[in-house]
Amino acid sequence: LEETYRFPDFHSPILTEGEIGAKPMVMLMGQYSVGKTTFIKHLLGRDFPGSHVGPEPTTDRFMALVHSEDEKTIPGNALALQTHLPFGSLREQGGGFLSKFEAACVNSPILQKITLIDTPGILSGEKQRIGRNYDFSEVIKWFADRVDRILLLFDAHKLDISDEFRTCINELKGHDDKVRVVLNKSDSVDPQQLLRVHGALMWSLGKCLNTPEVVRVYVGSFWDEPIDQKGMCNADLFEREKTDLINDLKSLPKGSALRKVNEIVKRTRLAMIHAHIIGHIRNQMPSMFGKESKQKEIIENLADIFNDVRIANNLTPGDFPHMGEFKAKLEGYNGSFKDLPGPSKSKILRVNEALEKDLPYLIKMVPGMQAPSHSSGGAEFNPFDAPEAKINMSTIDAHQMVDYQKVFSEVSSGKPKLGGNVVAPYLSKEFPKVPRELLSKIWELSDIDKDGALDQPEFCVALHLCHVITINGADVNLPNTLPLSLMPPSKY
């Protein structure tokens, strides 16, 4: 689907096997001399090939730290040809970038689980553009789309955010859940100053990240030298913060498989919407005359086209690409829109089938996400009579789903959705053991569309959660957000 509808020309390159099978990646970003390379050395517990540390800008290239028994450095052009590594599509950034990209192969236990990406120290003013014959922010965006964690490092004495650093932070939009902040060299100030520094940092970040959630900040001195006397009062705090950060990095491999499936689901939905848009644009083009003027009209009225595609195919507005970026791609498209591929329902239906069947199957293959097995004794399975051992909050098996759907059919009497005035009394009557406050939380989790009503998939989620609490007791801890494994395929 991506190849047919030229997805890479408008969005990101086609995923390679190396990207899909890659270890979790952690990218470090920051202005020069904030301690990124020293932080990596501290994490590895040793030096690594190609590392340079100094008060001046020393790291002038992107460096990937990968595990290998044979320690060496691999230049960027050769690195992009390694099919088992996730850097193949970086060839599209050109030779200018690849000459400033290399990998350090290091025999370190932590690199058996994750890959670290060290970035050049970001300068301020015009100096940041001298000698750079590649688009720095585009490369940052490429890595941001693929890494599992992004660490923004700040020096306690240098909290200013340069124009280029601000641009790079803007490229992280949509990946807020990946971002963590490290306030390094915090032992160089006393406790009172540290409090002010932390507040100033949060104020500066608030203007860049534009997110209502507060970003997690780790405070400490991440190197192998003893703590400075100025910060000795905070020594216990620094140690606990360091432990929390290490534990956060250690947790990445456990959820890596599920995150990759989640990213593929998001990409699949975007690819399907992209195919609908391109097919619609192709249909708008005239057969003979007026092609150039029609192209300009399509670009000017892109908002109307997005709306027409959304209504015609019953799509969610939030899944559509950024209109400004898509318009810029259309304006820079080298060719006639008449040459774009037309609509292909068969291709889209096949991809939609993968979204509804194959990808949920992949999720169940992830450790800890398997559905409980039921012995086939011939009798119809009743989810309300199931023993506690057979109930799994995080998944709904096929037997349960069939019974939940039957209940929806009986309650709805053919209506596509059930309002709160129907759902609330039904659940209160059928599940008297579920407290009212838990019913309220179940409604919030189940109303995925946030439209004040439950359709069949959402109603099935509500029934399942009520069933779990009825069997396992009211002390069951419901999640704050609906797990991906419970998310109906139509709601991804």
N, C-alpha and C positions, 0 to 999 in steps of 0.2 A: 504493500500500500504506500509506504514512504517513497519507494523508488518511482512508482507510477506517477504520483502526484507531486514529485520534486520537493518533498518535505525538507531535505537538507538546504535547499536554496532559501528557505524562509525561516527555518528554525535551527536545529542542531544536526550535526552529521549522524549518519546511521550508526547505531550501536555495533561494536565489534564483539567478537567472542571474548577478547581480552578484557573489555570493559565489563561485560556481564559476569565473568568469573573472577574479577579482581578482588583483592582483599580490601577491607575498609581503608579509606584514605583520610588523612588529617592534614589540612593546609594551615600553615602559619603565615600571617600577614602582619605587617607593621612598618612604621617608619624606620629609618636607618638607626642603628645602634640602640635598639630597644632590647636586644638580647635574644633574638630568634635562634641564631645558630648555637649560642651558648645553652639555650633552653633544650635544643635537640641533643646536644652533647650530654647534658645532665640527665635527660630521659634515657639515652642509650647507655649511660655510664661509661662513655669512652669517646675518643675522637673518631672522625670518619674521613674518608678520602675526599679531598677537594674543599674542606672547610677552612674558613679564614675568619678570625675574630679581631675586631679593633674598634676604636672610637669613631673612625671614619667609615663611610659606606664601603664595606668589604665584599658582601655577597652581591655580585652583579648579574646573577643568572638564576633561573629556576632550577632547583635541584630536587630530584626524587630520591628518597632513601628507601631502597628495596633490600630484601634479605637475599643473601647468597653466601655459600661457603667460600667462594673465591672472591676476595675483596679487590675491587677495581672500579674505575669510572667508565661509563658508556656515554659517548657524545650523543647529542640530540637526534641527528639524522639517523644514526644506527639504532637509537632507542625507539624511534617511531616505527621501525620495521620489525620490532620484536612482537610477534603476534600474541604471545602469552601475557603481555603487559598491556595496560589500558590506555596507552598513549598514541595509538595508531592514527586517530583522527586529528592529532595535533599537526600532521603534515599540512593541513589546510591553512595553518597560520604562517606558512612560508619559511624559507631558509633563514630569514633574518631572526625569527624567533628560535628556530632549532639550533642555531649557532650559540644561543644563550640558554640552552636547556641541556641538562645532563643528568645521569643517574649515578648515585654512589651505592655500590653493592657492598653491604656490610653484614658481617656474621654476628647478628645481635638477636637475642630471644624475642624482644618486643616486635621486631620487624618480621617475625614469623607470623604475626597476627594482623599487623597493620602496616600501611605504607605512609611515610611522612613526606610532605611537600614543603620545602623551604623556598620562600620567594625573595626577590631582591628587596633590599631596604628602600622604602619609598621616600624620595627627596621632596623638598619644597621649592616653589618658584620655578623658574625656567630650567634649572639644572635637571629637573626630572625628565625633560624631553630630549636632552642632548644625547646623541648616539643611540637612541632607541628607534630602530627601524622596524618595529612591529607594534601592534595595538595592545598596550599593556592591559587595559581594562577588559578587552575582549578575551585575552588569555585567562584573566582572573575569572571571568564569567564561565569560561569552559570548565575550569577546575571546580568552581562553585556548584555547577550542575551535577558534578560527579562525586565529589568528596562526601564523606559522612560527618565530618566535623570541621569547623572553621574556627581557628583560634586567632583573635585579634590581640596583639601584644602592644602594651603601652609602657613607657618608662615613667616612673613616678615624678621625674623632673621635666618630662617633655610630653605634655598632654595636648599640644596643638595638633590639629588635623589639617594636613595640607590639602590643596585642591585635588591632587591626583588620588590621595588616600580617600578623600570624600567620594570621588567618582567611583573608586573601587568598592567602597562600602555600598554605594547605590546599586552596584551590580549584584549584590548579595540579596536583593529583594526577592521574596519568594522562598528564601532558604533561612528564614529567621530561626527555625528550630535547630539549625545546625550551628549557629553562632554562639561562641563563648568568648569572654574577654579575660585576659590575663593582665593584671596590674603588676608589672615586674619591678624589681629593685625597690620594693616597698620597705626594706629594712634600712634604706638610706635616709628616711625621714622619721621623726618621732611620732608617737601615737596621735597627738593632737593634729600635727600636719597631715598625717595619713588620712584622718577623718575628712579634712578639707579637700585633699587630693581626690579621694574617692567621690565626694560630692561633685567636684568640678568635672571629673571624668564622666559621671552619669549625665550631667547637664550637656556636655559636648556630644555624647553618644545619642542622647534623646533627639538632637537636631538632625542626626544623620540616619539613624535606623528607622525612624517614623513607624514604630510599632507600639501598641498599647501595653504589651507585656514587657516586664523588666528583664533585661538580659542578665545572665548569670556572670558574675565577676569573681575571678579567683585572685586573691591578694597574696603576694609572697615574694620571695627572692629565689628564683629558679636557676641556681648554679651550684657549683661544688664548694664554693668558699664559705667560711664561717659567717654567721649573721653579724651585721654591723652593730656596734654598740648602741647606735641611735634607735634601732628597732628591736633591741633585745627584749623589751617589755612585751612585744607581740610574737615572740618566738613560738609559743604554743599555738597561736592563731595561724601563723604561717605553716606550721607542720600539718595542722588539720586541713587547711586549704589545699596544700600540696597533695595530701591523701585523697581528698575529694576529686581533684583534677585527675589524678592517676586512675582512680576507680571509674571515672567517667570515660576515659580512654579505653580502659579494660573492658567496659561494657559494650563497646562498638561491635566486636565480632559476633556477640550473641544475637544481636538484632539485625545483623547485616543482610541476611537472606530475605527477611521480611521487608526491610527497607527497599531492597532492589526490586522485589515484586511490586511494592507500592509505587516506585518510580516508573516501572514498566506500565502499570495500570494508568498512571497519569499521562505517560507518553502515548499510550494507545488511544486514549480518549482524545488527546490533542490531534493525533494523526487522523482519526476518523473525522473530526470537525474540519481539519484542514482539507481533507478530500472533498467534503461537502462544499466548502467555500470555493475551492478551485473549480470543481465541476459546475457550480452555479455561475461563476464568472465566465467559464468557457461557453455556457449556454446563452449568455447575454451578448456575445459577440456576433456581429452581422456576417453573412456569408461572403459578400462581395465588397461593398463600398462602405466608407465611413469607419474603418477599423480604428484609426488613430484617435479620432474624436471620441469614439465609444470607450476606448481605454481611459482617456482622461476623465470621462463621465463616471466610469466605474470607480476610479480612484477617489474622485471627489465625493461620491455617494457611497463610500464603503460602509458607513454606519447603517444605511438602509439595507445593503446586501447582507451584512451580518444579521440584521433583524429578520430578513426574509428567510435566510438559511435556518435560523433558530426556530422560527414558527413552523416552517415546512417540515422539519425533522424532529420537532419536539425536543430541542436540546437545551441544556442549562447555560445561561449567560456566563456564569463563572468559569466555564471550561474553554471559552473562546480565547484566542491569542490577544495580546495587547494590540489595540487598533492602530496606534501611532506607529509601532514597529512594523506591523504588517503592511501599512500604507507605504512606509519607506521602502520596504522590500519590493512592493509592486512598482513604485516609481523607478527603482533601479533595475527592474527586470529587463534583461537584454533579449528582447524578442517580442513577438506578437502574442497577445492573450488567446488568439485564435489557435495557436499551436499547443495550448495547455490541454491536458486530457479532460475528456468529458466525464459526466457522472457514471459510476459503475456500482450499481446496487449489489451485485454479486460479491465484489471484492470487499465492500464495506460490511456486508452481512457475514462474510467469513471471519473478518476481524472481530465483529461484534460477538460472534459465537465463541471465539477464543477468549474474549473478555468475560463472557458469562459462564463459560464451562472450564476452559483450560487453566486460566489464571486462578480461579478459586481452588482448583485441584492442586496447583502449585503451592498455594498458601497452606493447604492441609498437609503437604509434604514437609513443611518447615517443622523442626523439632518443637514439641509442645503445643502444636496447633492441630494435631490429629483429632478427628471426630471419634467418639466412643463407639466401640463395636457392639452389635446386638446379635444375640444368637437367634437363628431362624427356626423357630419352633412351629411355624405355620400360622400362629395366631397374629392378628393385626397388632402392631405395636401401639401402645397408648402412652403418650408422653406424661400424662397426669398420674399414671400408675407406676412409673419407672422408679426403681430403687435409687437411692442417693448415689451409689457407686457409678451409675450409668449417666449421670448428669454432668455435662461440661458447659460452664457458662460461656466460654469463648467460641463455641461452635454449635450449629444447628444441623443435625444429621438429616438424611433424606426422609426417614420415617416421621420424625418430628415435624418437618416442614410440611409434609402432606396433611398431617392432622391439623396443624395451625391454619393452613389454607382452607381446610373444610370449615373450621370455626369462623373464619372471616366471611366465607360465602353465606353461612347461616345468619350471621349477625348483620351483614351489610345488605342482604336482600337484593343483590345485584348492583348496588351503588359502588362507584370506584373508590370512594374515600369515606372514612368514618370520622365525624367531628367529636370534639371532646364531650359533648352532651350525651353521646352514645357510648364512647369508650370508657369514660370514667365510671358510670354506674355498672357497666358490665364487668370490668376488672374488679371493682369493689365487691361485687356479689360473688364472682367466681373464685376470687382469691382473698378470702377474709383474713388470712394470716399475714398478708402483706400490709404493713403500716402505710398510712396516708402519705407520709413524707417520702417513703420509698416509691410509692406510686407516682408521685410528682416527679421524682428523678427519672423513673422509667419513661415517663412521657417525654421528658426533655431529650433522653437518649434516643428514643424511638422516632420522634418527629424530626427526621433527618432533613427534610426540606424546609422545616421551620415555617410551615404554612397553616398551622393550627388544626391539622387533620392527618389521619393515618391512612395510607393506602395499604394494599395487601402485604407487600414486603415489610413495611414499617410496623404493621399490626402483628405480624409474625414475630418480629424482634421483641415487641412489648410482651406478647404471650410467653415467649421463651424466658425472659428475665423474671417475669412473675412466677413462672413455674420453678425456676432455680431457687428463688427465695422461699417459695412454699415448701420445697423439699429440704433445703439446706438450712433454713432458719433465717430470721430477720437480721442476724448479725453479719450476713454476707456483705462484703465490701464491693459495691458497684463501682465501675470505673467512672472517671470524670468525663471521658470521651468514649464514644463507641469504638470498640476494637475493630480493626480492619477485617478480621475473620468473621465478624457478625454483620459487616456492612453488606447489604444486598448488592449484587452485581450491577443492578440498574442505577445504583446511587453512587458508584465510584466517582 
